[in-house]
Amino acid sequence: MAETPSKIESMRKWVIDHKLRAVGCLWLTGISGSIAYNWSRPNMKTSVKIIHARLHAQALTLAALVGSACVEYYDQKYGSSGPKVDKYTSQYLAHSHKE
């Protein structure tokens, strides 16, 4: 009987399969939350509120991209079938010496 994956493992697999969608959703959530937070502050101009929301969302997007890159690196290096990088490197090196 197959073992059901944990919630974290299933989330990790979803992020691996849908990297751009995950970053886009995180950006949309970040800018929405930042606009909501900035609109609750009455002392700021509307243009400043929008600029702050964009900057917060941009920082969140960069963090998501770095996180996605780390997940991709970890998956490529230590995926479910063992180290993949060494297999492809040795395959390339084996074919490069043939002429």
Backbone as ProteinMPNN parsed JSONL, in Angstrom:
{"seq_chain_A": "MAETPSKIESMRKWVIDHKLRAVGCLWLTGISGSIAYNWSRPNMKTSVKIIHARLHAQALTLAALVGSACVEYYDQKYGSSGPKVDKYTSQYLAHSHKE", "coords_chain_A": {"N_chain_A": [[0.84, -1.179, 0.0], [0.549, 2.191, -0.84], [2.218, 4.925, 0.642], [0.804, 7.855, 1.993], [1.705, 11.133, 1.024], [3.221, 13.668, 3.09], [1.832, 16.815, 4.228], [3.597, 18.952, 3.855], [5.374, 17.843, 2.021], [3.674, 17.439, -0.171], [3.01, 20.113, -0.713], [5.55, 21.068, -1.411], [6.013, 19.594, -3.744], [3.977, 20.68, -5.353], [4.862, 23.333, -5.596], [7.248, 22.908, -6.968], [6.256, 21.921, -9.378], [4.714, 24.073, -10.267], [6.115, 26.64, -10.435], [6.161, 29.37, -11.47], [3.485, 30.096, -11.227], [3.205, 29.949, -8.451], [4.94, 32.004, -7.611], [3.659, 34.182, -8.839], [1.145, 34.146, -7.542], [2.008, 34.66, -4.936], [3.043, 37.233, -5.308], [0.697, 38.656, -6.014], [-0.826, 38.333, -3.683], [0.892, 39.608, -1.891], [0.986, 42.307, -2.852], [-1.703, 42.976, -2.629], [-2.148, 42.722, 0.135], [-0.337, 44.645, 1.056], [-1.366, 46.994, -0.085], [-3.818, 47.067, 1.274], [-2.89, 47.379, 3.901], [-1.498, 49.858, 3.703], [-3.59, 51.558, 2.989], [-4.929, 51.802, 5.336], [-3.575, 53.674, 6.714], [-3.914, 56.936, 7.317], [-2.38, 59.289, 6.915], [-0.88, 59.425, 4.598], [-0.146, 60.208, 1.162], [-1.998, 59.152, -1.754], [-0.428, 58.334, -3.929], [2.001, 57.711, -2.676], [1.211, 55.588, -1.094], [0.657, 53.652, -3.058], [3.177, 53.364, -4.22], [4.638, 52.342, -2.032], [3.266, 49.922, -1.683], [3.933, 48.633, -4.08], [6.712, 48.411, -3.79], [6.892, 46.738, -1.535], [5.672, 44.425, -2.555], [7.468, 43.855, -4.61], [9.823, 43.231, -3.203], [8.919, 40.969, -1.866], [8.453, 39.302, -4.054], [11.063, 38.968, -5.065], [12.141, 37.541, -2.911], [10.557, 35.247, -3.11], [11.384, 34.265, -5.605], [14.068, 33.671, -5.065], [13.676, 31.711, -3.137], [12.355, 29.817, -4.73], [14.401, 29.2, -6.513], [16.18, 27.982, -4.742], [14.678, 25.727, -3.994], [14.538, 24.468, -6.489], [17.273, 23.98, -6.967], [17.851, 22.255, -4.818], [16.124, 20.149, -5.478], [17.177, 19.339, -7.948], [19.712, 18.523, -7.187], [19.37, 16.701, -5.012], [17.139, 15.061, -5.602], [14.281, 12.804, -5.796], [15.275, 10.493, -6.998], [17.923, 10.278, -6.299], [21.237, 11.849, -6.558], [21.162, 13.899, -9.353], [22.753, 15.531, -10.885], [25.381, 14.552, -11.028], [25.015, 12.233, -12.543], [24.281, 13.209, -15.095], [26.514, 14.77, -15.654], [28.604, 12.875, -15.759], [27.679, 11.408, -17.938], [27.86, 13.306, -19.992], [30.62, 13.81, -19.988], [31.557, 11.293, -20.732], [30.748, 11.109, -23.398], [32.065, 13.247, -24.55], [34.715, 12.684, -25.142], [34.746, 11.042, -27.314], [35.46, 10.832, -30.741]], "CA_chain_A": [[0.0, 0.0, 0.0], [1.355, 3.405, -0.975], [2.159, 5.836, 1.784], [0.355, 9.184, 1.583], [2.746, 12.132, 1.305], [2.875, 14.653, 4.111], [1.329, 18.08, 3.692], [4.753, 19.741, 3.413], [5.891, 17.205, 0.809], [2.757, 17.721, -1.281], [3.19, 21.528, -1.04], [6.841, 21.173, -2.094], [5.826, 19.079, -5.096], [3.174, 21.641, -6.099], [5.724, 24.486, -5.905], [8.182, 22.475, -8.007], [5.525, 21.783, -10.638], [4.071, 25.337, -10.655], [6.957, 27.704, -9.879], [5.73, 30.712, -11.856], [2.173, 30.33, -10.625], [3.415, 30.191, -7.028], [5.513, 33.348, -7.473], [2.609, 35.131, -9.201], [0.163, 34.203, -6.442], [2.645, 35.335, -3.812], [3.1, 38.652, -5.646], [-0.657, 39.209, -5.925], [-1.172, 38.387, -2.262], [1.726, 40.63, -1.262], [0.582, 43.66, -3.215], [-3.033, 43.197, -2.047], [-1.977, 42.955, 1.566], [0.361, 45.907, 1.264], [-2.323, 48.077, -0.359], [-4.767, 47.094, 2.394], [-2.2, 47.955, 5.061], [-1.203, 51.268, 3.464], [-4.84, 52.328, 2.958], [-5.371, 52.039, 6.711], [-2.76, 54.771, 7.24], [-4.532, 58.116, 6.709], [-1.486, 60.435, 6.758], [-0.05, 59.303, 3.4], [-0.768, 60.462, -0.135], [-2.343, 57.934, -2.489], [0.721, 57.911, -4.741], [2.992, 57.106, -1.781], [0.66, 54.289, -0.703], [0.827, 52.733, -4.185], [4.614, 53.106, -4.348], [5.022, 51.44, -0.942], [2.708, 48.603, -1.971], [4.732, 48.044, -5.147], [8.024, 48.041, -3.248], [6.723, 45.553, -0.681], [5.418, 43.274, -3.427], [8.7, 43.56, -5.337], [10.724, 42.537, -2.271], [8.347, 39.643, -1.647], [8.684, 38.536, -5.277], [12.479, 38.572, -5.083], [12.3, 36.473, -1.918], [9.932, 34.039, -3.659], [12.251, 33.753, -6.666], [15.233, 33.062, -4.42], [13.184, 30.46, -2.557], [12.096, 28.889, -5.835], [15.712, 28.758, -7.002], [16.712, 27.041, -3.748], [13.921, 24.479, -4.132], [14.964, 23.853, -7.743], [18.63, 23.469, -6.771], [17.765, 21.093, -3.939], [15.477, 19.071, -6.215], [18.117, 18.849, -8.961], [20.865, 17.899, -6.542], [18.989, 15.608, -4.118], [15.775, 14.661, -5.938], [13.812, 11.508, -5.315], [16.062, 9.393, -7.564], [19.327, 10.465, -5.975], [21.876, 12.992, -7.219], [20.97, 13.896, -10.799], [23.797, 16.319, -11.528], [26.523, 13.695, -11.305], [24.658, 11.309, -13.616], [24.35, 13.923, -16.365], [27.893, 15.193, -15.863], [29.396, 11.724, -16.206], [27.208, 11.071, -19.271], [28.444, 14.296, -20.898], [32.062, 13.58, -20.074], [31.791, 10.043, -21.462], [30.558, 11.351, -24.83], [32.901, 14.326, -25.061], [36.016, 12.188, -25.572], [34.609, 10.296, -28.563], [35.599, 11.665, -31.942]], "C_chain_A": [[0.883, 1.238, 0.0], [1.142, 4.315, 0.225], [1.729, 7.214, 1.297], [1.423, 10.209, 1.944], [2.267, 13.124, 2.369], [2.423, 15.947, 3.444], [2.483, 18.928, 3.149], [5.317, 19.158, 2.116], [4.976, 17.479, -0.38], [2.827, 19.197, -1.682], [4.481, 21.737, -1.814], [6.715, 20.701, -3.539], [5.012, 20.057, -5.933], [4.025, 22.84, -6.512], [6.718, 24.119, -7.01], [7.48, 22.415, -9.362], [4.972, 23.11, -11.15], [4.843, 26.536, -10.108], [6.44, 29.1, -10.206], [4.367, 31.057, -11.27], [2.313, 30.642, -9.133], [3.973, 31.596, -6.795], [4.458, 34.409, -7.801], [1.555, 35.27, -8.118], [0.738, 34.913, -5.225], [2.732, 36.833, -4.062], [1.735, 39.302, -5.49], [-1.113, 39.331, -4.475], [-0.385, 39.486, -1.561], [1.28, 42.035, -1.589], [-0.806, 43.97, -2.656], [-2.943, 43.497, -0.558], [-1.311, 44.285, 1.861], [-0.554, 47.101, 0.98], [-3.319, 48.196, 0.778], [-4.137, 47.724, 3.631], [-1.973, 49.456, 4.872], [-2.469, 52.117, 3.428], [-5.372, 52.584, 4.366], [-4.575, 53.16, 7.377], [-3.217, 56.078, 6.584], [-3.575, 59.263, 6.39], [-0.693, 60.419, 5.456], [-0.855, 59.671, 2.157], [-1.049, 59.135, -0.827], [-1.159, 57.426, -3.311], [1.786, 57.228, -3.883], [2.517, 55.725, -1.325], [0.877, 53.255, -1.812], [2.301, 52.379, -4.372], [5.089, 52.144, -3.262], [4.502, 50.03, -1.191], [3.53, 47.901, -3.049], [6.1, 47.597, -4.63], [7.934, 46.808, -2.354], [6.514, 44.307, -1.533], [6.675, 42.884, -4.204], [9.69, 42.808, -4.451], [10.228, 41.115, -2.009], [8.565, 38.745, -2.864], [10.133, 38.085, -5.382], [12.746, 37.444, -4.092], [11.705, 35.168, -2.433], [10.786, 33.432, -4.766], [13.507, 33.088, -6.105], [14.836, 31.726, -3.791], [12.927, 29.405, -3.614], [13.402, 28.354, -6.412], [16.334, 27.75, -6.036], [15.999, 25.694, -3.833], [14.359, 23.74, -5.391], [16.361, 23.245, -7.605], [18.605, 22.203, -5.915], [17.166, 19.902, -4.678], [16.411, 18.499, -7.274], [19.257, 18.067, -8.325], [20.48, 16.643, -5.758], [17.551, 15.156, -4.366], [15.468, 13.255, -5.473], [14.637, 10.334, -5.861], [17.561, 9.559, -7.305], [19.922, 11.655, -6.692], [21.763, 12.888, -8.735], [22.118, 14.586, -11.519], [24.971, 15.425, -11.909], [26.236, 12.735, -12.454], [24.796, 11.995, -14.974], [25.767, 14.395, -16.668], [28.735, 14.037, -16.378], [28.974, 11.285, -17.605], [27.813, 12.023, -20.309], [29.935, 14.052, -21.085], [32.382, 12.318, -20.845], [31.679, 10.247, -22.961], [31.497, 12.41, -25.389], [34.255, 13.847, -25.578], [35.947, 11.387, -26.867], [34.726, 11.239, -29.741], [35.297, 10.884, -33.178]], "O_chain_A": [[1.851, 1.32, 0.756], [0.034, 4.449, 0.745], [2.24, 7.694, 0.285], [1.984, 10.166, 3.039], [1.071, 13.377, 2.518], [2.613, 16.141, 2.243], [2.352, 19.551, 2.095], [5.695, 19.905, 1.214], [5.459, 17.725, -1.485], [2.714, 19.512, -2.866], [4.506, 22.505, -2.775], [7.247, 21.333, -4.451], [5.318, 20.254, -7.109], [3.927, 23.311, -7.645], [6.995, 24.934, -7.889], [8.05, 22.815, -10.377], [4.777, 23.261, -12.356], [4.275, 27.36, -9.391], [6.296, 29.93, -9.308], [4.133, 32.195, -10.864], [1.61, 31.508, -8.613], [3.53, 32.298, -5.886], [4.372, 35.426, -7.112], [1.119, 36.378, -7.808], [0.041, 35.679, -4.559], [2.522, 37.626, -3.145], [1.621, 40.377, -4.902], [-1.72, 40.332, -4.095], [-0.932, 40.212, -0.73], [1.2, 42.88, -0.696], [-1.066, 45.103, -2.251], [-3.589, 44.418, -0.06], [-1.682, 44.973, 2.812], [-0.528, 48.096, 1.704], [-3.637, 49.305, 1.207], [-4.778, 48.511, 4.326], [-2.231, 50.24, 5.785], [-2.426, 53.289, 3.803], [-6.182, 53.49, 4.566], [-4.887, 53.548, 8.503], [-2.932, 56.303, 5.408], [-3.956, 60.154, 5.63], [0.105, 61.328, 5.228], [-2.069, 59.477, 2.101], [-0.419, 58.121, -0.527], [-0.919, 56.22, -3.377], [2.407, 56.262, -4.326], [3.32, 54.803, -1.187], [1.241, 52.113, -1.533], [2.634, 51.227, -4.651], [5.861, 51.228, -3.543], [5.207, 49.052, -0.942], [3.797, 46.704, -2.942], [6.585, 46.525, -4.994], [8.799, 45.933, -2.409], [7.104, 43.259, -1.269], [6.915, 41.698, -4.429], [10.324, 41.853, -4.9], [11.02, 40.175, -1.938], [8.833, 37.553, -2.713], [10.402, 36.942, -5.75], [13.485, 36.506, -4.392], [12.277, 34.099, -2.22], [10.9, 32.209, -4.856], [13.952, 32.061, -6.617], [15.562, 30.738, -3.897], [13.243, 28.231, -3.418], [13.49, 27.177, -6.76], [16.947, 26.773, -6.468], [16.636, 24.644, -3.755], [14.533, 22.521, -5.366], [16.606, 22.131, -8.069], [19.252, 21.208, -6.241], [17.639, 18.775, -4.529], [16.433, 17.285, -7.477], [19.71, 17.062, -8.873], [21.18, 15.632, -5.827], [16.821, 14.895, -3.411], [16.293, 12.599, -4.837], [14.683, 9.278, -5.229], [18.375, 9.013, -8.049], [19.206, 12.397, -7.364], [22.213, 11.91, -9.332], [22.417, 14.245, -12.664], [25.497, 15.54, -13.016], [27.125, 12.453, -13.257], [25.366, 11.422, -15.902], [26.174, 14.415, -17.83], [29.499, 14.201, -17.329], [29.813, 10.836, -18.386], [28.229, 11.589, -21.383], [30.445, 14.085, -22.205], [33.389, 12.274, -21.552], [32.426, 9.636, -23.725], [31.703, 12.461, -26.602], [34.882, 14.541, -26.378], [36.982, 11.083, -27.459], [34.15, 12.327, -29.732], [35.364, 11.426, -34.282]]}, "name": "protein", "num_of_chains": 1, "seq": "MAETPSKIESMRKWVIDHKLRAVGCLWLTGISGSIAYNWSRPNMKTSVKIIHARLHAQALTLAALVGSACVEYYDQKYGSSGPKVDKYTSQYLAHSHKE"}
